Structure formats: structure tokens, C-alpha cells
Amino acid sequence: MRRLESEMKYDRASKGWVVELEGASYIIESGRYFNLYFAEKKVSCRLERDLNWYLVIFGVRYYLHPKK
């Protein structure tokens, strides 16, 4: 399976996070599970939102900061 690299960016218009892969844009909604790769290790995570956006990885919250 071929892995694709992309940045996850905050989109103010949709008030959500967007990933662009091979010319298509995908909105990642709150509660969505996906995989991240760190070096060669695959890690499952979930995107969530309360007052702030964050990723949950192994039960730990990692807060995301949209650029202002």
C-alpha cells in the first residue's frame, strides 16, 4: 500500500480541518478516526472538538492550533 503525505490545515470557511490528497480536498470532521505515521510506525488517532480542536492518541489529548 502506498502512503501519501499531506498537511492538515484549518479551513476558516468550513470551520474544520482539511487534507488535500492527489488534487482532492477532504474535510475531517469531529469524531473521525484516521491513521498518522511517525517514521515507520502507524498510530491510530481521533479528531475531537470541545472548546478547542485536539487529536486523541493512546488516550492522550494533543491540542491543535489553527493559524490566526
Buried (B, 14 or more C-beta within 10 A) or exposed (E): EEEEEEEBEBEEEEEBBBBEEEEEEBEBEEEBEBEEEEEEEEEEBEBBBEEEBBBBBEEEEEEBEEEE
